[in-house]
Amino acid sequence: MFITENPFSLLSETLPVSFIQAYVILMFVLVVGGTIIDVVHKKSAEYFFQNAERAKKNAKRQLSAGDKSSVLVKTIAEDVLTSGEFCNPNRRMSHLLGMYGFIFFVLSTAVMVFSYPTAGDATPVLWPLLWHLGAAMVVFGGAWFWFFIRVDVSAEGHAWNRLVRADLFILSLLATTATGLLWSFFQSVQSQPWATLFLALFIVSSAVLFGGVLWSKFAHMFFKPAAAYQKRIAKADGSLDMLPEPADRTNPADRDRHSMELLKNEPMNMGLGIKREQPHHY
């Protein structure tokens, strides 16, 4: 069964192991370099630290080390590991499939390429299974997002095949994992022309994915956890990112500064409003 076979050890029969390993290292360097250039170019790190300093000056409470540790744990558990920022359960599930699938895919690739690179190596079945499972998770979660969940498709009525530069990451990710699965399958059944075709597509799409960090949302994945942590810190210390306190309708002062007389005595929660139904009116 092809899902239990190490596709890179089979590939070593036609390509030098050093070439395969050098390519993986190059992709890693491209991601690191692209992320650093992206941070410098967009000044996101500079903005983040400046915003953190401003928030510290406006803090109403001093947080202890224990408080900050608790916020960090909540950030990791809710924002990173379970993607709690997504209110839409379908969007959340597709994101989790893509995120964990990509982690499995990249981790197992590194292990198989550097620890079991040749056909003579006995690769533990866990790593090929993780590689194929991870790729399948990304394909399923990514396709689910692309065809059914994207806001410009589901809510704004655009065609699913409309492309903009922001789509570079998801499309190259889908192409890399899908062509990787197809290459592995055709290589396993020894269909050489098809295996060669999908190997070439796998190499090109992965080069676009890892080399296109500057033009995609790839770098965003590394900055997002830090931003989520800072947002929770701002809420805990009362600085609230220099936003006003949430309105308390039980407080007469808050109620009276409402701009519409008609709504002064109305409850804060007035129903679902535009969220009552999905916007499929195009």
MARKOL-799432 format. One record per residue: x, y, z of N, C-alpha, C, O in turn. Coordinates in steps of 0.05 Angstrom, whole numbers, plus 5000, padded with zeros to 4 digits. Layout:
<recs>
XYZXYZXYZXYZ/...
</recs>
This chain:
<recs>
501749765000500050005000501850255000503650275016/501250434982503050664978503150845002505150985006/501050855019501051045041502950955064503451105082/503950705062505850615082508650615072510550525086/509050725048511750725036512951005037511551205034/515451025042516951275042517451365014519051245000/516051575004516351644975519151754969520051744946/520451874989523051994984525251774982527251814968/524951554997526951344994526751214967528751134956/524251194956523951084929525051284909526251194889/524751534914525751744896528851734895530051804875/530151644917533051644918534251454898536651464893/532551274886533551094866534051234839535551144822/532751474836533151624811534451894815535652004796/534252004839535552264845537452234868536852074887/539752364868541652344891540352444917538852634917/540952304938539952374965540752664972539252814984/543252734965544253004971542553214958542153434969/541553164933539853354919537253394934536353614938/536053164943533453184957533753334983532153504989/535853274998536353405023536953705019536053865035/538553764999539154044993536654204986536454434994/534854074972532354214964530654274989529554494991/530554085007528954135032530254355049528854535059/532854355050534254565065533854835052533355035065/533954845025533455095011530655205017530255445020/528655025017525855115023525755235051524355435056/527155115070527155215098528455495099527455675112/530655525084532055785083530255995071530256225080/528855915050527056105036524756205055524056435055/523756015071521656095090522756285111521556495117/525056215123526256385144526956665132526256875143/528356655109529156905097526757075088526757325093/524756955076522357095067520857215091519857435089/520757065113519357165136520757405148519457605155/523357395150524957625161524657865143524258085153/524857825117524558055098521758175100521358415099/519757995103516958085105516558255130515258465129/517758165152517458305178518858585176517758785186/521158585163522658835160521159025141520959265147/520258915119518959085098516359205109515859445105/514759045122512159135131512359275159510359385169/514759255171515159365198513259255218512459395237/512359005215510458895233511558845261510158895281/514158765263515358725289515658995303515159015327/516459205288516759465300514059565310513859685332/511959535294509259615303508459455328507259575346/508959205328508159035350509359125376508059155397/512059185376513359265400512559555409512259605432/512159725389511159995396508359985408507760125427/506659815396503959785407503959675435502459755452/505759485440505959365467506959565487505959565510/508759745479509759955497507560155503507260245526/506060235483503860425487501760305506500660435523/501160045501499159905518500159895547498559925566/502759845551503859835578503460095593502860095617/503860315579503560575591500660635599500160785618/498760515584495860565589494660345606492260345610/496260165616495259945632494060045658495160225671/491759935666490460005691491059815713490559865737/492259585706492959385726495759275719496359245695/497359225738499959105734499658805736498758695756/500458665715500158375714502658245726504858325720/502158045743504357895754505457695734504157655712/507657555740508657355722506657125719506457005698/505257065741503256855740500956925722499956755707/500157185723497957275705498857255676497257155659/501257335670502257315642502557025633501956965610/503356855651503556565644500756455639500456295620/498856535654496056445650495056535623493756385608/495656785616494856895590496156745567494956685547/498756685571500256535551499056255546498756165523/498356115568497155855566494455865551493955695534/492856065558490256095545490656155515489156055498/492656325509493156385481493956135465492956095443/495755975476496555735463494255535460493855425438/492755505482490555305482488255385464487155215450/487555645464485155735449485755845422484355785403/487756015420488256155395490055995376489756015352/491955845388493855695371492955415366492655325343/492555255387492054965384489254915374488754715360/487255075381484455015374483255235356480855215350/484755435349483755655331481155765340479255795325/481055835366478555935378477656205368475356285374/479356345352478456605342476356585320475056785314/476056345308474056305287471356235299471056025312/469456415295466756365306465256165289463656005299/465756175263464455985245465655705248468055665243/464055505257465155245263466355105238468254965240/465155155215466155045190468955155183470755015175/469155425186471755555181473855455200476155415193/473055425225474855325245475855045239478254985241/474054875231474754595226476554575201478454425201/475954725180477654715156480454825163482454725152/480555035180483155135187484754935203487154905199/483454795222484854605239485854365222488054265226/484254285202485054065184487554155169489454005166/487554395158489754495143492254535160494454465152/491854645184494154705202495554445211497954415208/493954265223495254025233496153845210498153705212/494653845188495553685165498253785155499953625148/498554055154501154165144503354105163505654045155/502854115190504954045209505753755206508153695206/503853575203504553285199506153255173508153105172/505353395152506653375126509553465127511253325117/509953695138512653815139514453655158516753595152/513453585182515053425201515853155190518153085192/513953015179514552745168516452765144518052585139/516152975128518053025105520853045115522652915105/521253215136523953255147525152995158527452935154/523452845172524452585184525152385163527352265164/523552355143524052155122526352235104527952065096/526652495098528752575080531552565094533452495081/531652625119534252635133534852385149537252335155/532852235158533452005175533151745159534551545166/531551735139531151485123531051555093529051515080/533351655083533351765056533551565033532851625010/534551325039535051135017533150895018531850845039/532950754996531150524994531950305013530250145020/534450285021535250085039534550135068534749955085/533650375074532950445102530150335108528350355092/529950225132527350125141525850355155526150405179/524150495139522750725150520450625168518750465158/520250715193517850645209515350735196515250955185/513350565196510850615181509450865190507950985175/510050955214508751195225509251435207507351595202/511651475197512351715182511051735155509951945148/511051515138509551535113506551575118505251715103/505451445139502651475145502051765152500051885142/503751885168503352165176503552355151502052545149/505452295134505852455110503452455092502452655083/502452215087500052195069497552295083495852425070/497252235109494952335124494952645125492952775120/497352755131497553045132496853175105495353375104/497953065083497353175057494353155051493153345040/493052925058490252895053488553095070486553195060/489453145095488053335112488153615100486153755100/490453685089490753955077489053975052487654185048/489053775036487453775011484453805018483053955006/483553645038480753645045479953915057478054045049/481454005078480954255091481154495073479554675074/483254495056483654715037481554725016480654945009/480754495005478654494984475954584996474454724983/475454495021473054575035472954875037470855005032/475154995046475355285048475055425021473555615018/476555325001476655454975473955464961473155664949/472455234962469955214946467555314962465555394949/467555294989465055335003465155545025463055655033/467555615035467655785059468656065053467956255068/470356095033471456365027469356575026467256545013/469756795040467657005042466957125015464657195011/468957154997468257274971466657084954465457164934/466656824961465056634946462356594960460256604947/462356534987459956475001458156715007455756685008/459456955010457857185018457757404997455857554995/459857424980459957644961459257564933459157734915/458757314929457757224903459757194881459057174857/462457204887464457174866464756874858464056694874/465656824834466156554825468456424841470256564849/468356164845470456024860473156044847475256024860/473156074820475756074805476856354801478756384786/475756554815476856824814479456834830479356744854/481656934819484156924832485257204838485157374821/486357234862487757484869490357394883490757164889/492157584887494857514898494657394926496257224933/492557464941492257354968491657054967491956924988/490956944944490356664941492856494937492756254936/495156624934497656484928498256264948499056044941/497956324974498656134995496855884994497855664993/494255924995492455694996492655524970492555284972/492955654947493055504922495655344920495655114911/497955474927500455324926500555104947501854894942/499355154970499154944990497554704980498354474984/495254764969493554544957495054394935494954154933/496354544918497754424895500054244905500454034895/501554344926503754184936502853924948503953714942/500853934965499853684978498453494958498853254960/496853604940495453434921497353304902497153064897/499253454890501153334872503053144886503952944875/503553204912505253014928503852744931505152534928/501352754937499852494940499752344913500152104913/499252484891499152354865501852244857502052024846/503952404862506652304856507252044871508351854860/506652044897507151814914505651564903506751344902/503151614895501551384885502651274860503051034857/503151444840504151344814506951234816507651054801/508551344834511251224838511050954850512550774843/509050914868508750654881507850434861508750204863/506050514842505050314823506850304798506250164779/509150444799511150444778510150534751510750424730/508450744752507550874728509351114723508651344732/511651074711513751274710513051534697513751744708/511651534674510951794662509251974680509852214684/507251854693505552004711507052084736506752304746/508651904746510251974770512152204765512452384781/513352204741515252424734513752684731514652894740/511352674719509752924716508953044743509353284747/507852874761506952974786509353044805509053224822/511652914801513953004816514853284808515553444825/514753334782515553604772513653814783514454024791/511053744783509053934793509353974823508954194833/510053754837510453764866512853954872512654114891/514953934857517354104861516654394855517454574871/515254444833514654724826512754844846513255074855/510654704853508654824872509854864900509155064913/511554684909512854724935514854954934515155094954/516154994912517955224909516355484910517255684922/513955484898512255724899511255764928511255994938/510455554941509455564968511555684988511055875002/513955564988515955635007517655874998518756025014/517755914972519256144961517556394958518656614954/514956364960513156594957512256724982510156854983/513756695004512956795030512457095029510557195041/514157245014513757535012511157614999510157835005/509957444983507557514968505157354977503057354963/505357225000503157055009502657105039503957285051/500856955051500256985079501956795097501356765120/503956675085505556485100506756605126506556495147/507956845123509256975146507257045168507957065191/504757085159502657155178502256945200501557005222/502856695193502456475212504356495236503656405258/506656615232508656635254508056885271508656885295/506857085259506257335274503657315289503357445310/501857165279499057155290499057065320497557195335/500456865329500356795357501257015376500157065397/503357165367504357395383502257605385501857725407/500857665363498757865363496457775381495257945395/495757515381493557415398494357445427492657505444/496857385434497757405461497657705471496657755493/498557885454498458165461495558265465495058435483/493858165449490958245451489858155478488258305490/490557915486489557815512490857975535489558025556/493458035532494758195553493458465556492958565579/492758595534491558855534488758845548488059035562/487358635544484858595557485158545587483658655604/487258395594487658325623488658565639487858595662/490358735627491458955642489759215640490359415652/487659195624485759425622486559635601485059835598/488759595587489559795567487759785543487359985529/486759545537484759495515485659605488484059695472/488259605483489359705458488359995453487860075430/488160145475487260425474484460465462483860675451/482860255465479960275458478360335483479360275505/475960445480474360495504473360245517473260035504/472660255542471460025556468859945542467460115532/468259685542465759595530463359725545463459755569/461359805530459059945542457559755561457159525555/456759865583455159725603452459855604452160065616/450359735592447759865591446359885618444460035620/447459745638446259775665447360025679446260115699/449460135667450660385678449260625665449460655640/447960795680446561025668448361205651447461305631/450861245659452661415643453161295616453161435596/453561025615453960895589451460905573451560955548/449160865585446660865571445961135559444961155537/446561345575445861615566447661725544446761915530/450061615541451761725519451161585493452561635473/449161405492448361285467447261495449445661665458/448061495424447461725406444461725397443561925388/443061495401440261485391438361475415438461275430/436661675418434761675440432961435440432261325461/432361345416430461125413431560865426429960695435/434160835428435360585437436360605466437560415476/435960825479437160865506436260645525437960545541/433760575524432760385544432460095533431259925545/433560055509433459785497435759615508437859715516/435359345508437559175517439959175499439659235475/442259105509444659105493444458885471445358935448/443458655478443158435458440358455446438358385459/440258535421437658565407437258355385435758405366/438558125388438057915369440357875350442358005351/439957695331441957625312442457835290444657845280/440457985284440758185263441458065236440157875227/443658165224444458065198445557785199445857655178/446157685223447157415226444857205227445356965230/442357305224440157125226440156905205439356675210/441256965182441456765160443956825144444957045144/444956615131447256645114446656815089444456795078/448456995082447957175059448257045032450357075019/446256885024446356754998444256874979442456734970/444457134974442357274959443457384933442357574922/445557254922446757354898446057184874446857234852/
</recs>
